């Protein structure tokens, strides 16, 4: 992207949000990073809790059309195949299997039930992808 390109309002909004101190702190802390952006698709890497034999990070493919008025969707992504991550490569653990369900929307989207998420996040269960 050059300084002379005119961005659509949704892309401009996202790029401004990616410049916030809170987002940049997560990048600096190694929690996440933007791998690529080909609007309206962005690929991000998110760090995972250290586990023997498990990857250090997982990739998410975001569809961002209409952002922020339309909420983004995201699903686990395999950058080596350019496709959604197969079930055997998905994160394991109580919290992870709730969000990264392969049976929800064909594995193309996260399944975040607000009530379930609130129960786990307020219970003090550890951070990171379980």
N, CA, C and O atoms as a GROMACS GRO file, in nm:
protein
  520
    1UNK      N    1   0.084  -0.118   0.000
    1UNK     CA    2   0.000   0.000   0.000
    1UNK      C    3   0.088   0.124   0.000
    1UNK      O    4   0.183   0.133   0.077
    2UNK      N    5   0.056   0.218  -0.086
    2UNK     CA    6   0.129   0.344  -0.091
    2UNK      C    7   0.047   0.453  -0.024
    2UNK      O    8  -0.072   0.435   0.002
    3UNK      N    9   0.111   0.564   0.005
    3UNK     CA   10   0.041   0.675   0.068
    3UNK      C   11  -0.066   0.734  -0.023
    3UNK      O   12  -0.154   0.805   0.024
    4UNK      N   13  -0.059   0.706  -0.152
    4UNK     CA   14  -0.151   0.766  -0.248
    4UNK      C   15  -0.275   0.682  -0.274
    4UNK      O   16  -0.366   0.728  -0.343
    5UNK      N   17  -0.282   0.561  -0.220
    5UNK     CA   18  -0.398   0.477  -0.241
    5UNK      C   19  -0.513   0.525  -0.154
    5UNK      O   20  -0.495   0.564  -0.039
    6UNK      N   21  -0.633   0.522  -0.212
    6UNK     CA   22  -0.753   0.556  -0.137
    6UNK      C   23  -0.813   0.426  -0.085
    6UNK      O   24  -0.843   0.334  -0.162
    7UNK      N   25  -0.830   0.418   0.045
    7UNK     CA   26  -0.883   0.297   0.107
    7UNK      C   27  -1.033   0.309   0.125
    7UNK      O   28  -1.086   0.418   0.150
    8UNK      N   29  -1.101   0.197   0.113
    8UNK     CA   30  -1.243   0.192   0.144
    8UNK      C   31  -1.260   0.219   0.294
    8UNK      O   32  -1.168   0.194   0.372
    9UNK      N   33  -1.376   0.271   0.334
    9UNK     CA   34  -1.396   0.303   0.477
    9UNK      C   35  -1.374   0.186   0.571
    9UNK      O   36  -1.320   0.205   0.680
   10UNK      N   37  -1.415   0.065   0.533
   10UNK     CA   38  -1.397  -0.050   0.622
   10UNK      C   39  -1.250  -0.085   0.641
   10UNK      O   40  -1.206  -0.115   0.753
   11UNK      N   41  -1.173  -0.081   0.534
   11UNK     CA   42  -1.030  -0.110   0.546
   11UNK      C   43  -0.959   0.000   0.623
   11UNK      O   44  -0.872  -0.028   0.704
   12UNK      N   45  -0.996   0.124   0.598
   12UNK     CA   46  -0.935   0.236   0.670
   12UNK      C   47  -0.962   0.223   0.821
   12UNK      O   48  -0.872   0.247   0.902
   13UNK      N   49  -1.086   0.186   0.858
   13UNK     CA   50  -1.120   0.169   1.000
   13UNK      C   51  -1.035   0.059   1.064
   13UNK      O   52  -0.983   0.077   1.174
   14UNK      N   53  -1.022  -0.054   0.995
   14UNK     CA   54  -0.942  -0.162   1.052
   14UNK      C   55  -0.797  -0.119   1.068
   14UNK      O   56  -0.737  -0.142   1.174
   15UNK      N   57  -0.741  -0.059   0.966
   15UNK     CA   58  -0.600  -0.018   0.975
   15UNK      C   59  -0.578   0.082   1.089
   15UNK      O   60  -0.473   0.079   1.153
   16UNK      N   61  -0.674   0.168   1.114
   16UNK     CA   62  -0.663   0.259   1.229
   16UNK      C   63  -0.669   0.181   1.360
   16UNK      O   64  -0.594   0.211   1.453
   17UNK      N   65  -0.756   0.082   1.368
   17UNK     CA   66  -0.766   0.002   1.490
   17UNK      C   67  -0.639  -0.079   1.514
   17UNK      O   68  -0.602  -0.104   1.629
   18UNK      N   69  -0.572  -0.120   1.408
   18UNK     CA   70  -0.448  -0.196   1.423
   18UNK      C   71  -0.332  -0.110   1.473
   18UNK      O   72  -0.228  -0.162   1.514
   19UNK      N   73  -0.350   0.021   1.471
   19UNK     CA   74  -0.247   0.114   1.520
   19UNK      C   75  -0.265   0.150   1.667
   19UNK      O   76  -0.185   0.226   1.723
   20UNK      N   77  -0.370   0.098   1.730
   20UNK     CA   78  -0.395   0.136   1.870
   20UNK      C   79  -0.289   0.077   1.962
   20UNK      O   80  -0.235  -0.030   1.933
   21UNK      N   81  -0.260   0.145   2.072
   21UNK     CA   82  -0.160   0.092   2.167
   21UNK      C   83  -0.194  -0.049   2.217
   21UNK      O   84  -0.104  -0.131   2.235
   22UNK      N   85  -0.321  -0.076   2.238
   22UNK     CA   86  -0.360  -0.207   2.289
   22UNK      C   87  -0.325  -0.318   2.189
   22UNK      O   88  -0.271  -0.421   2.227
   23UNK      N   89  -0.356  -0.296   2.061
   23UNK     CA   90  -0.323  -0.397   1.960
   23UNK      C   91  -0.171  -0.408   1.945
   23UNK      O   92  -0.117  -0.519   1.943
   24UNK      N   93  -0.104  -0.296   1.936
   24UNK     CA   94   0.041  -0.297   1.918
   24UNK      C   95   0.113  -0.360   2.037
   24UNK      O   96   0.218  -0.422   2.020
   25UNK      N   97   0.057  -0.346   2.157
   25UNK     CA   98   0.118  -0.411   2.274
   25UNK      C   99   0.112  -0.562   2.260
   25UNK      O  100   0.208  -0.631   2.296
   26UNK      N  101   0.001  -0.615   2.208
   26UNK     CA  102  -0.010  -0.759   2.185
   26UNK      C  103   0.093  -0.808   2.084
   26UNK      O  104   0.149  -0.916   2.099
   27UNK      N  105   0.118  -0.726   1.980
   27UNK     CA  106   0.221  -0.761   1.882
   27UNK      C  107   0.358  -0.761   1.950
   27UNK      O  108   0.435  -0.855   1.936
   28UNK      N  109   0.386  -0.654   2.025
   28UNK     CA  110   0.515  -0.643   2.095
   28UNK      C  111   0.537  -0.757   2.194
   28UNK      O  112   0.650  -0.802   2.213
   29UNK      N  113   0.429  -0.803   2.257
   29UNK     CA  114   0.438  -0.912   2.355
   29UNK      C  115   0.444  -1.050   2.289
   29UNK      O  116   0.460  -1.150   2.358
   30UNK      N  117   0.431  -1.055   2.158
   30UNK     CA  118   0.435  -1.182   2.087
   30UNK      C  119   0.305  -1.260   2.096
   30UNK      O  120   0.304  -1.381   2.072
   31UNK      N  121   0.195  -1.193   2.131
   31UNK     CA  122   0.066  -1.262   2.141
   31UNK      C  123   0.002  -1.284   2.006
   31UNK      O  124  -0.063  -1.386   1.984
   32UNK      N  125   0.018  -1.189   1.915
   32UNK     CA  126  -0.040  -1.200   1.782
   32UNK      C  127   0.037  -1.113   1.684
   32UNK      O  128   0.115  -1.026   1.723
   33UNK      N  129   0.012  -1.140   1.557
   33UNK     CA  130   0.073  -1.059   1.451
   33UNK      C  131  -0.011  -1.075   1.326
   33UNK      O  132  -0.073  -1.178   1.303
   34UNK      N  133  -0.011  -0.971   1.245
   34UNK     CA  134  -0.077  -0.978   1.115
   34UNK      C  135   0.023  -1.038   1.018
   34UNK      O  136   0.134  -0.985   1.001
   35UNK      N  137  -0.014  -1.146   0.953
   35UNK     CA  138   0.073  -1.214   0.859
   35UNK      C  139   0.055  -1.156   0.719
   35UNK      O  140   0.153  -1.131   0.648
   36UNK      N  141  -0.070  -1.135   0.680
   36UNK     CA  142  -0.098  -1.079   0.548
   36UNK      C  143  -0.235  -1.012   0.548
   36UNK      O  144  -0.322  -1.044   0.629
   37UNK      N  145  -0.251  -0.919   0.454
   37UNK     CA  146  -0.380  -0.857   0.436
   37UNK      C  147  -0.401  -0.832   0.287
   37UNK      O  148  -0.327  -0.757   0.224
   38UNK      N  149  -0.503  -0.895   0.233
   38UNK     CA  150  -0.547  -0.876   0.096
   38UNK      C  151  -0.696  -0.847   0.107
   38UNK      O  152  -0.779  -0.937   0.099
   39UNK      N  153  -0.728  -0.720   0.125
   39UNK     CA  154  -0.862  -0.678   0.164
   39UNK      C  155  -0.969  -0.742   0.079
   39UNK      O  156  -0.959  -0.743  -0.044
   40UNK      N  157  -1.073  -0.798   0.144
   40UNK     CA  158  -1.112  -0.792   0.285
   40UNK      C  159  -1.066  -0.911   0.370
   40UNK      O  160  -1.124  -0.938   0.475
   41UNK      N  161  -0.963  -0.981   0.325
   41UNK     CA  162  -0.913  -1.098   0.398
   41UNK      C  163  -0.782  -1.062   0.469
   41UNK      O  164  -0.693  -1.002   0.410
   42UNK      N  165  -0.773  -1.099   0.596
   42UNK     CA  166  -0.649  -1.083   0.671
   42UNK      C  167  -0.616  -1.217   0.737
   42UNK      O  168  -0.704  -1.289   0.783
   43UNK      N  169  -0.488  -1.248   0.740
   43UNK     CA  170  -0.440  -1.367   0.811
   43UNK      C  171  -0.360  -1.318   0.931
   43UNK      O  172  -0.269  -1.236   0.917
   44UNK      N  173  -0.395  -1.370   1.048
   44UNK     CA  174  -0.323  -1.334   1.171
   44UNK      C  175  -0.272  -1.461   1.237
   44UNK      O  176  -0.334  -1.566   1.228
   45UNK      N  177  -0.158  -1.449   1.302
   45UNK     CA  178  -0.104  -1.559   1.382
   45UNK      C  179  -0.125  -1.523   1.529
   45UNK      O  180  -0.098  -1.411   1.571
   46UNK      N  181  -0.174  -1.620   1.605
   46UNK     CA  182  -0.202  -1.601   1.747
   46UNK      C  183  -0.121  -1.704   1.826
   46UNK      O  184  -0.122  -1.823   1.794
   47UNK      N  185  -0.050  -1.656   1.928
   47UNK     CA  186   0.034  -1.748   2.006
   47UNK      C  187  -0.052  -1.848   2.082
   47UNK      O  188  -0.165  -1.818   2.122
   48UNK      N  189   0.002  -1.965   2.101
   48UNK     CA  190  -0.066  -2.073   2.172
   48UNK      C  191   0.007  -2.101   2.302
   48UNK      O  192   0.126  -2.074   2.316
   49UNK      N  193  -0.067  -2.155   2.397
   49UNK     CA  194  -0.005  -2.197   2.523
   49UNK      C  195   0.098  -2.305   2.492
   49UNK      O  196   0.072  -2.394   2.412
   50UNK      N  197   0.214  -2.299   2.556
   50UNK     CA  198   0.318  -2.400   2.527
   50UNK      C  199   0.271  -2.540   2.567
   50UNK      O  200   0.229  -2.563   2.680
   51UNK      N  201   0.280  -2.631   2.472
   51UNK     CA  202   0.245  -2.770   2.496
   51UNK      C  203   0.341  -2.856   2.413
   51UNK      O  204   0.373  -2.823   2.300
   52UNK      N  205   0.384  -2.965   2.472
   52UNK     CA  206   0.474  -3.056   2.401
   52UNK      C  207   0.406  -3.108   2.275
   52UNK      O  208   0.293  -3.156   2.279
   53UNK      N  209   0.476  -3.098   2.163
   53UNK     CA  210   0.424  -3.147   2.036
   53UNK      C  211   0.320  -3.059   1.970
   53UNK      O  212   0.265  -3.096   1.866
   54UNK      N  213   0.291  -2.945   2.030
   54UNK     CA  214   0.189  -2.855   1.974
   54UNK      C  215   0.256  -2.735   1.908
   54UNK      O  216   0.369  -2.700   1.943
   55UNK      N  217   0.189  -2.672   1.813
   55UNK     CA  218   0.248  -2.555   1.748
   55UNK      C  219   0.257  -2.437   1.845
   55UNK      O  220   0.181  -2.428   1.942
   56UNK      N  221   0.350  -2.347   1.818
   56UNK     CA  222   0.367  -2.228   1.901
   56UNK      C  223   0.261  -2.123   1.870
   56UNK      O  224   0.236  -2.034   1.952
   57UNK      N  225   0.199  -2.134   1.752
   57UNK     CA  226   0.096  -2.038   1.715
   57UNK      C  227  -0.003  -2.104   1.620
   57UNK      O  228   0.026  -2.205   1.555
   58UNK      N  229  -0.121  -2.042   1.614
   58UNK     CA  230  -0.225  -2.083   1.520
   58UNK      C  231  -0.256  -1.964   1.430
   58UNK      O  232  -0.238  -1.849   1.469
   59UNK      N  233  -0.303  -1.994   1.311
   59UNK     CA  234  -0.336  -1.890   1.215
   59UNK      C  235  -0.487  -1.879   1.202
   59UNK      O  236  -0.559  -1.979   1.202
   60UNK      N  237  -0.534  -1.755   1.191
   60UNK     CA  238  -0.676  -1.728   1.170
   60UNK      C  239  -0.692  -1.650   1.041
   60UNK      O  240  -0.615  -1.558   1.012
   61UNK      N  241  -0.792  -1.688   0.963
   61UNK     CA  242  -0.826  -1.616   0.841
   61UNK      C  243  -0.952  -1.534   0.871
   61UNK      O  244  -1.058  -1.590   0.901
   62UNK      N  245  -0.939  -1.403   0.863
   62UNK     CA  246  -1.049  -1.312   0.892
   62UNK      C  247  -1.113  -1.262   0.762
   62UNK      O  248  -1.042  -1.231   0.666
   63UNK      N  249  -1.246  -1.256   0.760
   63UNK     CA  250  -1.322  -1.192   0.653
   63UNK      C  251  -1.375  -1.063   0.714
   63UNK      O  252  -1.451  -1.066   0.811
   64UNK      N  253  -1.335  -0.949   0.658
   64UNK     CA  254  -1.357  -0.820   0.724
   64UNK      C  255  -1.445  -0.723   0.646
   64UNK      O  256  -1.445  -0.604   0.676
   65UNK      N  257  -1.519  -0.770   0.549
   65UNK     CA  258  -1.606  -0.681   0.471
   65UNK      C  259  -1.702  -0.607   0.564
   65UNK      O  260  -1.767  -0.667   0.650
   66UNK      N  261  -1.711  -0.475   0.546
   66UNK     CA  262  -1.805  -0.394   0.623
   66UNK      C  263  -1.761  -0.358   0.763
   66UNK      O  264  -1.839  -0.300   0.839
   67UNK      N  265  -1.636  -0.390   0.800
   67UNK     CA  266  -1.584  -0.362   0.933
   67UNK      C  267  -1.588  -0.211   0.961
   67UNK      O  268  -1.557  -0.135   0.869
   68UNK      N  269  -1.624  -0.164   1.077
   68UNK     CA  270  -1.664  -0.235   1.198
   68UNK      C  271  -1.816  -0.251   1.212
   68UNK      O  272  -1.862  -0.313   1.308
   69UNK      N  273  -1.894  -0.197   1.119
   69UNK     CA  274  -2.039  -0.212   1.130
   69UNK      C  275  -2.082  -0.357   1.120
   69UNK      O  276  -2.179  -0.398   1.184
   70UNK      N  277  -2.011  -0.435   1.042
   70UNK     CA  278  -2.035  -0.579   1.031
   70UNK      C  279  -1.921  -0.649   1.101
   70UNK      O  280  -1.804  -0.628   1.069
   71UNK      N  281  -1.955  -0.731   1.198
   71UNK     CA  282  -1.852  -0.802   1.273
   71UNK      C  283  -1.773  -0.897   1.185
   71UNK      O  284  -1.831  -0.962   1.097
   72UNK      N  285  -1.644  -0.908   1.208
   72UNK     CA  286  -1.563  -1.000   1.128
   72UNK      C  287  -1.595  -1.145   1.162
   72UNK      O  288  -1.642  -1.176   1.271
   73UNK      N  289  -1.567  -1.232   1.066
   73UNK     CA  290  -1.569  -1.375   1.095
   73UNK      C  291  -1.426  -1.424   1.080
   73UNK      O  292  -1.346  -1.366   1.007
   74UNK      N  293  -1.395  -1.531   1.151
   74UNK     CA  294  -1.260  -1.586   1.144
   74UNK      C  295  -1.266  -1.735   1.167
   74UNK      O  296  -1.350  -1.786   1.241
   75UNK      N  297  -1.176  -1.805   1.102
   75UNK     CA  298  -1.163  -1.948   1.120
   75UNK      C  299  -1.017  -1.987   1.120
   75UNK      O  300  -0.932  -1.914   1.069
   76UNK      N  301  -0.988  -2.102   1.176
   76UNK     CA  302  -0.850  -2.152   1.177
   76UNK      C  303  -0.803  -2.175   1.035
   76UNK      O  304  -0.879  -2.222   0.950
   77UNK      N  305  -0.678  -2.141   1.008
   77UNK     CA  306  -0.624  -2.143   0.874
   77UNK      C  307  -0.492  -2.218   0.870
   77UNK      O  308  -0.412  -2.211   0.963
   78UNK      N  309  -0.471  -2.289   0.763
   78UNK     CA  310  -0.344  -2.359   0.741
   78UNK      C  311  -0.272  -2.289   0.627
   78UNK      O  312  -0.306  -2.309   0.510
   79UNK      N  313  -0.171  -2.206   0.659
   79UNK     CA  314  -0.104  -2.131   0.553
   79UNK      C  315  -0.027  -2.220   0.455
   79UNK      O  316   0.000  -2.179   0.342
   80UNK      N  317   0.008  -2.341   0.497
   80UNK     CA  318   0.082  -2.430   0.407
   80UNK      C  319  -0.007  -2.486   0.297
   80UNK      O  320   0.042  -2.520   0.189
   81UNK      N  321  -0.138  -2.496   0.323
   81UNK     CA  322  -0.230  -2.549   0.223
   81UNK      C  323  -0.320  -2.440   0.165
   81UNK      O  324  -0.383  -2.461   0.061
   82UNK      N  325  -0.326  -2.325   0.231
   82UNK     CA  326  -0.417  -2.219   0.186
   82UNK      C  327  -0.562  -2.257   0.204
   82UNK      O  328  -0.648  -2.216   0.125
   83UNK      N  329  -0.590  -2.335   0.308
   83UNK     CA  330  -0.727  -2.382   0.335
   83UNK      C  331  -0.752  -2.381   0.486
   83UNK      O  332  -0.660  -2.365   0.566
   84UNK      N  333  -0.878  -2.399   0.521
   84UNK     CA  334  -0.911  -2.406   0.663
   84UNK      C  335  -0.840  -2.525   0.727
   84UNK      O  336  -0.822  -2.629   0.664
   85UNK      N  337  -0.800  -2.509   0.851
   85UNK     CA  338  -0.722  -2.609   0.922
   85UNK      C  339  -0.804  -2.736   0.944
   85UNK      O  340  -0.918  -2.729   0.991
   86UNK      N  341  -0.746  -2.849   0.911
   86UNK     CA  342  -0.812  -2.979   0.929
   86UNK      C  343  -0.832  -3.007   1.078
   86UNK      O  344  -0.760  -2.954   1.162
   87UNK      N  345  -0.930  -3.090   1.107
   87UNK     CA  346  -0.965  -3.122   1.245
   87UNK      C  347  -0.850  -3.171   1.330
   87UNK      O  348  -0.841  -3.136   1.448
   88UNK      N  349  -0.760  -3.251   1.273
   88UNK     CA  350  -0.650  -3.306   1.351
   88UNK      C  351  -0.550  -3.200   1.394
   88UNK      O  352  -0.476  -3.221   1.490
   89UNK      N  353  -0.546  -3.086   1.327
   89UNK     CA  354  -0.454  -2.980   1.363
   89UNK      C  355  -0.512  -2.872   1.451
   89UNK      O  356  -0.444  -2.776   1.486
   90UNK      N  357  -0.638  -2.888   1.489
   90UNK     CA  358  -0.706  -2.785   1.569
   90UNK      C  359  -0.658  -2.786   1.715
   90UNK      O  360  -0.614  -2.889   1.765
   91UNK      N  361  -0.667  -2.673   1.781
   91UNK     CA  362  -0.629  -2.665   1.922
   91UNK      C  363  -0.712  -2.762   2.007
   91UNK      O  364  -0.828  -2.789   1.977
   92UNK      N  365  -0.651  -2.811   2.112
   92UNK     CA  366  -0.717  -2.904   2.204
   92UNK      C  367  -0.736  -2.835   2.339
   92UNK      O  368  -0.672  -2.734   2.367
   93UNK      N  369  -0.823  -2.888   2.421
   93UNK     CA  370  -0.848  -2.834   2.554
   93UNK      C  371  -0.990  -2.784   2.567
   93UNK      O  372  -1.057  -2.759   2.467
   94UNK      N  373  -1.036  -2.769   2.690
   94UNK     CA  374  -1.176  -2.732   2.716
   94UNK      C  375  -1.218  -2.604   2.646
   94UNK      O  376  -1.315  -2.604   2.570
   95UNK      N  377  -1.147  -2.496   2.670
   95UNK     CA  378  -1.186  -2.367   2.611
   95UNK      C  379  -1.166  -2.368   2.461
   95UNK      O  380  -1.250  -2.317   2.387
   96UNK      N  381  -1.057  -2.423   2.415
   96UNK     CA  382  -1.026  -2.422   2.271
   96UNK      C  383  -1.131  -2.499   2.192
   96UNK      O  384  -1.174  -2.453   2.086
   97UNK      N  385  -1.172  -2.615   2.241
   97UNK     CA  386  -1.267  -2.694   2.164
   97UNK      C  387  -1.405  -2.628   2.161
   97UNK      O  388  -1.484  -2.656   2.071
   98UNK      N  389  -1.434  -2.541   2.256
   98UNK     CA  390  -1.559  -2.465   2.250
   98UNK      C  391  -1.558  -2.364   2.136
   98UNK      O  392  -1.658  -2.348   2.068
   99UNK      N  393  -1.448  -2.297   2.116
   99UNK     CA  394  -1.438  -2.192   2.014
   99UNK      C  395  -1.402  -2.245   1.877
   99UNK      O  396  -1.450  -2.193   1.776
  100UNK      N  397  -1.319  -2.348   1.871
  100UNK     CA  398  -1.267  -2.396   1.744
  100UNK      C  399  -1.335  -2.526   1.701
  100UNK      O  400  -1.268  -2.623   1.664
  101UNK      N  401  -1.465  -2.526   1.706
  101UNK     CA  402  -1.543  -2.645   1.671
  101UNK      C  403  -1.541  -2.669   1.520
  101UNK      O  404  -1.574  -2.580   1.442
  102UNK      N  405  -1.502  -2.787   1.481
  102UNK     CA  406  -1.503  -2.823   1.340
  102UNK      C  407  -1.642  -2.845   1.285
  102UNK      O  408  -1.663  -2.841   1.164
  103UNK      N  409  -1.739  -2.868   1.374
  103UNK     CA  410  -1.876  -2.893   1.330
  103UNK      C  411  -1.959  -2.764   1.320
  103UNK      O  412  -2.077  -2.770   1.284
  104UNK      N  413  -1.900  -2.650   1.351
  104UNK     CA  414  -1.971  -2.522   1.344
  104UNK      C  415  -1.933  -2.453   1.214
  104UNK      O  416  -1.816  -2.422   1.192
  105UNK      N  417  -2.030  -2.429   1.127
  105UNK     CA  418  -2.007  -2.361   0.999
  105UNK      C  419  -1.895  -2.429   0.918
  105UNK      O  420  -1.819  -2.362   0.848
  106UNK      N  421  -1.889  -2.560   0.929
  106UNK     CA  422  -1.788  -2.634   0.854
  106UNK      C  423  -1.645  -2.602   0.895
  106UNK      O  424  -1.552  -2.622   0.817
  107UNK      N  425  -1.627  -2.551   1.017
  107UNK     CA  426  -1.494  -2.515   1.065
  107UNK      C  427  -1.442  -2.384   1.010
  107UNK      O  428  -1.326  -2.349   1.033
  108UNK      N  429  -1.526  -2.310   0.936
  108UNK     CA  430  -1.484  -2.184   0.874
  108UNK      C  431  -1.497  -2.064   0.966
  108UNK      O  432  -1.449  -1.955   0.932
  109UNK      N  433  -1.562  -2.080   1.081
  109UNK     CA  434  -1.586  -1.967   1.170
  109UNK      C  435  -1.571  -2.011   1.315
  109UNK      O  436  -1.592  -2.127   1.349
  110UNK      N  437  -1.534  -1.916   1.398
  110UNK     CA  438  -1.526  -1.943   1.541
  110UNK      C  439  -1.666  -1.953   1.599
  110UNK      O  440  -1.758  -1.887   1.550
  111UNK      N  441  -1.683  -2.035   1.700
  111UNK     CA  442  -1.811  -2.049   1.769
  111UNK      C  443  -1.791  -1.996   1.909
  111UNK      O  444  -1.738  -2.066   1.996
  112UNK      N  445  -1.832  -1.872   1.932
  112UNK     CA  446  -1.812  -1.809   2.063
  112UNK      C  447  -1.947  -1.776   2.125
  112UNK      O  448  -2.005  -1.670   2.100
  113UNK      N  449  -1.996  -1.867   2.205
  113UNK     CA  450  -2.119  -1.846   2.280
  113UNK      C  451  -2.085  -1.750   2.393
  113UNK      O  452  -2.004  -1.782   2.480
  114UNK      N  453  -2.147  -1.634   2.393
  114UNK     CA  454  -2.112  -1.529   2.490
  114UNK      C  455  -2.127  -1.577   2.634
  114UNK      O  456  -2.043  -1.545   2.718
  115UNK      N  457  -2.231  -1.653   2.664
  115UNK     CA  458  -2.251  -1.699   2.801
  115UNK      C  459  -2.142  -1.796   2.844
  115UNK      O  460  -2.091  -1.787   2.956
  116UNK      N  461  -2.107  -1.888   2.756
  116UNK     CA  462  -2.001  -1.984   2.789
  116UNK      C  463  -1.868  -1.913   2.802
  116UNK      O  464  -1.792  -1.938   2.896
  117UNK      N  465  -1.840  -1.824   2.708
  117UNK     CA  466  -1.714  -1.749   2.712
  117UNK      C  467  -1.703  -1.668   2.840
  117UNK      O  468  -1.597  -1.665   2.902
  118UNK      N  469  -1.811  -1.602   2.881
  118UNK     CA  470  -1.810  -1.522   3.004
  118UNK      C  471  -1.782  -1.610   3.126
  118UNK      O  472  -1.708  -1.570   3.215
  119UNK      N  473  -1.841  -1.729   3.129
  119UNK     CA  474  -1.819  -1.819   3.242
  119UNK      C  475  -1.672  -1.857   3.253
  119UNK      O  476  -1.615  -1.855   3.362
  120UNK      N  477  -1.609  -1.891   3.141
  120UNK     CA  478  -1.469  -1.930   3.144
  120UNK      C  479  -1.378  -1.812   3.171
  120UNK      O  480  -1.282  -1.825   3.248
  121UNK      N  481  -1.404  -1.698   3.111
  121UNK     CA  482  -1.313  -1.585   3.129
  121UNK      C  483  -1.322  -1.529   3.270
  121UNK      O  484  -1.224  -1.476   3.320
  122UNK      N  485  -1.437  -1.539   3.335
  122UNK     CA  486  -1.449  -1.485   3.470
  122UNK      C  487  -1.407  -1.585   3.577
  122UNK      O  488  -1.396  -1.550   3.694
  123UNK      N  489  -1.383  -1.710   3.536
  123UNK     CA  490  -1.349  -1.813   3.634
  123UNK      C  491  -1.200  -1.816   3.665
  123UNK      O  492  -1.155  -1.890   3.753
  124UNK      N  493  -1.122  -1.735   3.591
  124UNK     CA  494  -0.979  -1.733   3.617
  124UNK      C  495  -0.904  -1.843   3.546
  124UNK      O  496  -0.786  -1.866   3.574
  125UNK      N  497  -0.972  -1.914   3.454
  125UNK     CA  498  -0.903  -2.016   3.376
  125UNK      C  499  -0.791  -1.950   3.300
  125UNK      O  500  -0.805  -1.836   3.256
  126UNK      N  501  -0.678  -2.018   3.283
  126UNK     CA  502  -0.557  -1.962   3.225
  126UNK      C  503  -0.575  -1.887   3.095
  126UNK      O  504  -0.681  -1.892   3.033
  127UNK      N  505  -0.472  -1.816   3.054
  127UNK     CA  506  -0.477  -1.738   2.932
  127UNK      C  507  -0.418  -1.816   2.817
  127UNK      O  508  -0.357  -1.921   2.836
  128UNK      N  509  -0.436  -1.766   2.698
  128UNK     CA  510  -0.385  -1.831   2.579
  128UNK      C  511  -0.480  -1.936   2.530
  128UNK      O  512  -0.579  -1.966   2.596
  129UNK      N  513  -0.452  -1.993   2.416
  129UNK     CA  514  -0.535  -2.099   2.361
  129UNK      C  515  -0.500  -2.226   2.434
  129UNK      O  516  -0.385  -2.269   2.435
  130UNK      N  517  -0.600  -2.287   2.493
  130UNK     CA  518  -0.579  -2.409   2.571
  130UNK      C  519  -0.562  -2.529   2.483
  130UNK      O  520  -0.542  -2.640   2.532
   0.00000   0.00000   0.00000
